[in-house]
Amino acid sequence: MHAHSGIAENFVGILRTEERASLRKIAGIVTMFLFLGLFTALMVDLPDGRMLGIGVGTVTLTFLIGGAAGLLYGRYVTTRTWRDSLTQRWNGWMRYSLACARIDEVHRRVQGRPATRSIGPLVAFWSSALFLTLILGLLTVVDGGPALLKTPVFATYGAWLGFSLGRALSVRLWVHDFLVSIDDLMRKGEVGLWGYI
């Protein structure tokens, strides 16, 4: 950390916003996973007379595996990239924090890219996922039997949610540790808090 450069008040605000947003994201992902588990039970396990059968078990397993992968990715890719960028371009981070609301936005601006990502790929992904889920539901109702062969699709959803949860947890832990470190440095008077750059 370039202590002599000081810390922009806006940047500290972004860190606190990121910490709160990551908590909301974690809660949302857990809620989505519970709905996924219920949907999997209805589509896969209940036709066989089991509430928590192979479908829910498989989805839970892939969720846990995805969570572990997300934690590793968040720690060794996402937050490491941010940390390295902060070390190399501290003043740039402080300057761009004036016009950004999230850490990823600041990082993208420092890298010379637009602050916001294109939502096209995300819209395409969710549209496809919802369409596929609707088709699976209709096929299961028409067949009148268990959707056991369709379990891999639900397992994929579980893995994606787990990965998202793991990455969000990793980001929250990093932001929390960073805020504790900044608060400690300011309390000791080793860095100053700037209202503007």
N, C-alpha and C positions, 0 to 999 in steps of 0.2 A: 504494500500500500504506500502510495506517495503521500506521506503524512503532511509534507510541507505544502501540498496543494489544497489542503482543507477538504471539507465535505459539503456539497451543496444540500441545502435544506430540502430542495425538491427531490433529490436522490434518496434521502432518508425516508421521505414520504412515500416514494415509489416502493421502497423495500417493505414498509409497513402495509401498504396496499397489497403487495404481492403475498405477504404472509396471510392476510385475511382472505384474499381471493383463493389461495391454495387450499385453505381450510374449507371454503364453500365448495370448491371443486371436488375435494375428497369426499365430502358428504354427498354430493350429487352422484359421484361414481358408485359409492356404496349403495345408494338407493337404486340406481340403474341395475346393479348386480342382483339385488333382491328381486326386482321385477323380472330380470332374466331367469333367475332360478325358478320363480313361480311359473313363468311362461314355459320353461323347459319341462317342469313337472307336469303341466297340463298337456303339453304336446307329446311328451315321450313316456313319462312314468305312469300317469294316472290311467291310461287305457289298459295297462297291465295290472292295475290294482295296487300300485305302489306309489306313495307320495314322494319318497326320496330314494329313487332307484338309480340306475346306471346313468341316466341322462343328467340329473342334478349332480351326481358324483363326478362325472366327467367334466362338466362345466366348472365345478368348484376347483378341481385339480388344475385345469388350464388357467383359471383365474389366479391361483397361487403361483403357478409357474410364470405367468405373464407378469405378476407383481414383482417377483424376484428379478426378472429381466428388466423391468422398468426402473427398479431401484438402482441396478447396476448402470443402466444407461443414463439415468439422471445424475448419478454421482460421477461417472467417469467420462461422460460426453457433455451433457448439457451444462452442469454447474462448473465443470472444469474449463469448458470453453469460455464461460462468463468470467471466471476467475483469472484466466490467462489474459483475456482482453482487458479486464480492469487493471491488471498489473502493467500492461504495455501502453494503454491509452486512457489513463485515469482522467486527465483533463477533458478528453472527449466525452467520456461518460458523464462527467459533471455538467458539461455544457448542454448535451442533448437531453439530459434529464429535465430540463426546463420545459420541453415541449412533448414529453412522453408520459404515459401513465403506467406502463408495465416494464419489467426488466427486459423482456425479449424485444420490446420496441426500441429501447435504448441501444441494446446490442446490435440490432439490425441497422440503426442509424449510424452507429460508430463504424460499422462495416461498409457504409456507403450504399445501403439498400433502403427501400421504402420501409417505413415503420410498421406497416400492417401487411400481413400475408394475404394472398389471394384466397377468397373463400370458395372459388370454383371447385377445386379438388375435394374439399370437405362436403360441399353440397352434393356432388356426384357420388361420393362414398355413402353418405347417409340415405340418399334416394335409392341407391342400389340395395343397401342393407334392408331398408324398410320394405321395398318391393319383394325382395327374396323372402323375407319373413312372412309377408302376406301370402305369398305363393305356398310356402311350407304349411302355414295354417290351413289354407283351403284344401291342399292335397291331403292333409291329415284327416280333415273332416270328411272329405269325399271317400277316402279309403276306409275310414271307420276303424282303423287299427293304430297301433303305436307308431310314432315317427322315429323309431330307433335308428334307422339308417340316416336320418337327418341330424343326428346328434353332433356330427363334426361341425356343422354350421353354428350351432349354439355354442359349441366349445370354442370356436374361433371368436365369437362375440366375447366369451368369458376371458380369453387370452388378451384380447384388445383392451377390455375394461381393466384387467389386472395390470397390464403394462402402463396404462394411463394413471392408475392409482399409484403404482410404484414410483413413476416419474414425479407425480405431484407430491408425494411424500418426501422424495429426495430434495426437490426444490424447496419445500417448506423447511426442512431441516437446515439446508444451506443458508437460506435467508435468515432464519432465526439465529443461527450461529454468527452470521455476519453482523446482524443488528446488535447482538450482545457484545461483539468485539468493538464495533463502532461506539456504542454507549460507554464502554470501558475506557476507550481512548479519549473520548470527549470529557469524561469525568476526571481523568488524570491530567487533562489539559494538553495532551500530546497532539491533538488536531483541533481545528476550529470548525464551527458550523457556519457556512456562508448562506445568506439569504438569496444571493444571486451570484452569477459568475461574470 
